[in-house]
Every structure is written in C-alpha cells, then in structure tokens.
Amino acid sequence: MTVKPIHVIGGGLAGSEATWQIAQAGVPVILHEMRPNRPTDAHKTEGLAELVCSNSFRSDDAEQNAVGLLHAEMRKCNSLIMQMGDKHAVPAGGALAVDRDAFSDSVTKALNEHPLVTIERGEVAGLPPEDWDSVIIATGPLTSPALADAIKNLGGENELAFFDAIAPIVYKDSINMDAAWFQSRYDKEGPAGTGKDYINCAMNKDQYYAFIDALLTSEKTEFKEWEANTPYFEGCMPIEVMASRGPETLRFGPMKPVGLTSPHTSERPYAVVQLRQDNALGTLYNMVGFQTKMKYAEQTRVLKMIPGLEDAVFARLGGLHRNTFINSPKLLDGQLRMKAMPRLRFAGQITGCEGYVESASVGIMAGRFAAAERLGQALIAPPQTTAMGAILSHITGGANAETFQPMNVNFGLFPPVDETDGRGRPVRGGDKKRALTSRALRDLDQWLVQQQRLAA
C-alpha cells in the first residue's frame, strides 16, 4: 500500500530534524524550503539547517546541565542534527560548537540523499493546500509574512514577536595575541576541547568604563514603526541593551572575568571578552554574547576599543532579525497539533522554544508524532521527566498562555525529584542535578522501548 507523504514547511534545524525522523520511520516526506527563491533577512545561504546566530549548541554536560542532557536524549533518538553536530565539532570548552558551513552542508547532503525525502524549493504562501492532510510547520523566527498572517488568522491570536541579535565574527589572524590569550573558564575541557578553547581579551577598570560609555552613546539601528514595541528575548539580548541596565551588567554577563588568568599580567582582569572558534579551520572566531544592534560603522569603531581587537578584521558584523512565535499553550495540543486545524503541526522556534537544540528536539517529536499517526500507531509523548518531555509540556500547556514567552530548556521545567541523601534530607546542588539527569535518561530509554513495541 502506498503511504501518502507528510509535508514539512521550513528547512531549518527543526524542519530538517522532523524530515529525518519521518523518513527514518519509513514514511515519505516532502520538505518545502523557500530559500533561495525567497531570501530572509538573516540567512546567507540556501543550505538546510543554516546557523544564523551563534555556532554553539551550548553545554554538552549531560550530568549537570539541562542542555547537555537534551543533547544526550537527542542522540538516543537518532537525531540528524546531533549526528552532524558531533561530526563537525570545533573546540569550545565544555560546550558543543560546530563548523557552521560544514554542518549545514552535511545536513543538506543527508536529506538530499535519503530515498524517502523530496526537497522542494519555493514559498508556501498562506495555509497549506487542503489535500496536504499532515503538515509540520517549522518556519522558525523568519516565517514569511503570508504564512504568518494565515497562522495568525487561523489561531485567532495576536502575533507575538521579538528581536534576535547576531554576534560579530572576527578573523583570527587579525587578533593581537600579545594582549589576548587562549583559555577556557576554569580550564574546562569539552567534547572537542583542550581547556584552552577561547580567545580572551582582558580590560582594566578604565578600559571597561570607556567601552560601556561608547556602547551607550553609539548609533543604533533604527526600528520601523511596526517594530518599535517588539520585546527582546532575554537569552539573546544586544550588549548595548544589557549595558543600559547598569554599568556593571556586562561584568556579570558575557564579560564576567571569573575562571580566567591572563599570562601577560599578574593583575586580575576587571572584565573579559571571549571569542569562540567558529569554523573547523580555526580561522574565524565569534564574539561570545556580543549580539548587537549598533550600526556597522559604529561596531567597527567601538569593538576595536577592546584590547587585542585594535586591528580586528570582521568576517561578519552583528545585526538583528525579527523573531515570530505562536501562543503554543493556547493553540496547540499535546502532540503539537493546532487545535483549530489538527492536520497542522508546529515545530521549532515558532512554537516558543528557544535555542538550536531545543528547536531540533521539538522537530524530533513532531516528526515522530506525524509518522506514527500516518502509520496508524499510537501517539505517546515522552515523559515530562525527560528534557524533551519537559519542553513539550511547557509549550503545550505548562506555560501561562497569558504571559507566554520563548524558553530555553532548564531544570525548572522538570518535575522535582524525591531522592534524599544519607541523612534523609532532599538532595541539593550537583546531587540534585545528577538525580534529575539520571532519571531523565532512564525514563527516555523506557519511552523509546515503548515506542518500538508500538511500531512492531
């Protein structure tokens, strides 16, 4: 019997992952990507799973960090995004960072070569045709206006949006290593690191305050009238917006000096700017946490005030793009289907999850849900005790629909553990995190076995 294809709209991380999961389940899938026919404000290529902001998937610590736990769960789910992320990892301390071009090329190649995947280039302008009876919308933060308006009208909700900012990238050979040095915070090694994975640029107190003053007085990108009241996501805040909250804010954020010692001076840095390797060749480094909305000329002027970057040559300057997401707790059911039109599922950042791996993990779930439904199998959500289940629960009802904003995975989304220490007291700190992560991986394994039995 011929199995009717599932349609996936959007070739970002979530759409690529959903497509892979569907095809691996034995169901044909058509992936619709509007680039290059219709470009976006942030993408530079036509490759699938292009990383438009940082090249980091963040912490890879599956024992003490919720993001690292999510990595581990996704690997267990045969995630294409994690396969290619691991394959193209670059040094990043305790984090998993990737060569963005090689990563995207590999994802594109894998999907192009899969016998059950068809990739169609072109915009889906408006609601999908009625004969597409199973659709996953994974158009991300840069959903085309026609589709965004159709979704808004269908859901009866006002559009929610915010700005997502892009950090500058510097050519390594233009960095003055007589002032800068290699070191990870606390010399921590990661999955592809050595403990000396970041380039650090230190500032004394006078340099720091001069830099803050330049940030605050620099010319910024002007917003259009319809963008003026759009809020920022706290996890990707432009540096000048952070600086406006108080002169010390950056010292307790991306410029914190802890865990670092300069080999050039015996003085403790007052603040530190870190740069992280951005490609496998090690020729490009991105400025960690330095998303900005300064105008291009101002970026060059202000960022060259940083010791070590006096002669920096920028491969890419920072910028802004508008992010769009739906009120998922009100509009979606527990299997990511739109209540007003169940043939539509949603995945990725448009659901209100935030972050590369969070988006891809929702793609995993949407793809598996859609494939199981097409094959007449039961739909079972991963337990809320897992990282994936915690995200799913949050965006489909755990969050307050009246105040819903994008959310990264974090241990606050998990049900509490009941474990106690040797004295009968609730576990805390690192022991609590280990209890949460070990429970999550155990429960995920049981969920995967259950899914396999249902598919048999």
Secondary structure as GFF3:
##gff-version 3
##sequence-region A 1 456
A	DSSP	beta_strand	6	9	.	.	.	ID=ss1
A	DSSP	alpha_helix	13	24	.	.	.	ID=ss2
A	DSSP	beta_strand	29	33	.	.	.	ID=ss3
A	DSSP	beta_strand	56	59	.	.	.	ID=ss4
A	DSSP	alpha_helix	66	76	.	.	.	ID=ss5
A	DSSP	alpha_helix	80	87	.	.	.	ID=ss6
A	DSSP	beta_strand	89	90	.	.	.	ID=ss7
A	DSSP	beta_strand	95	98	.	.	.	ID=ss8
A	DSSP	alpha_helix	100	113	.	.	.	ID=ss9
A	DSSP	beta_strand	117	121	.	.	.	ID=ss10
A	DSSP	beta_strand	135	137	.	.	.	ID=ss11
A	DSSP	three_ten_helix	140	142	.	.	.	ID=ss12
A	DSSP	alpha_helix	145	155	.	.	.	ID=ss13
A	DSSP	beta_strand	160	166	.	.	.	ID=ss14
A	DSSP	beta_strand	169	171	.	.	.	ID=ss15
A	DSSP	three_ten_helix	172	174	.	.	.	ID=ss16
A	DSSP	beta_strand	181	182	.	.	.	ID=ss17
A	DSSP	three_ten_helix	185	187	.	.	.	ID=ss18
A	DSSP	beta_strand	198	203	.	.	.	ID=ss19
A	DSSP	alpha_helix	205	217	.	.	.	ID=ss20
A	DSSP	three_ten_helix	225	227	.	.	.	ID=ss21
A	DSSP	three_ten_helix	234	236	.	.	.	ID=ss22
A	DSSP	alpha_helix	239	243	.	.	.	ID=ss23
A	DSSP	three_ten_helix	249	252	.	.	.	ID=ss24
A	DSSP	beta_strand	271	277	.	.	.	ID=ss25
A	DSSP	beta_strand	284	287	.	.	.	ID=ss26
A	DSSP	alpha_helix	296	303	.	.	.	ID=ss27
A	DSSP	beta_strand	314	316	.	.	.	ID=ss28
A	DSSP	beta_strand	319	325	.	.	.	ID=ss29
A	DSSP	alpha_helix	328	331	.	.	.	ID=ss30
A	DSSP	beta_strand	337	338	.	.	.	ID=ss31
A	DSSP	beta_strand	341	346	.	.	.	ID=ss32
A	DSSP	three_ten_helix	348	351	.	.	.	ID=ss33
A	DSSP	alpha_helix	356	374	.	.	.	ID=ss34
A	DSSP	alpha_helix	387	393	.	.	.	ID=ss35
A	DSSP	pi_helix	394	398	.	.	.	ID=ss36
A	DSSP	three_ten_helix	411	413	.	.	.	ID=ss37
A	DSSP	alpha_helix	429	455	.	.	.	ID=ss38
###
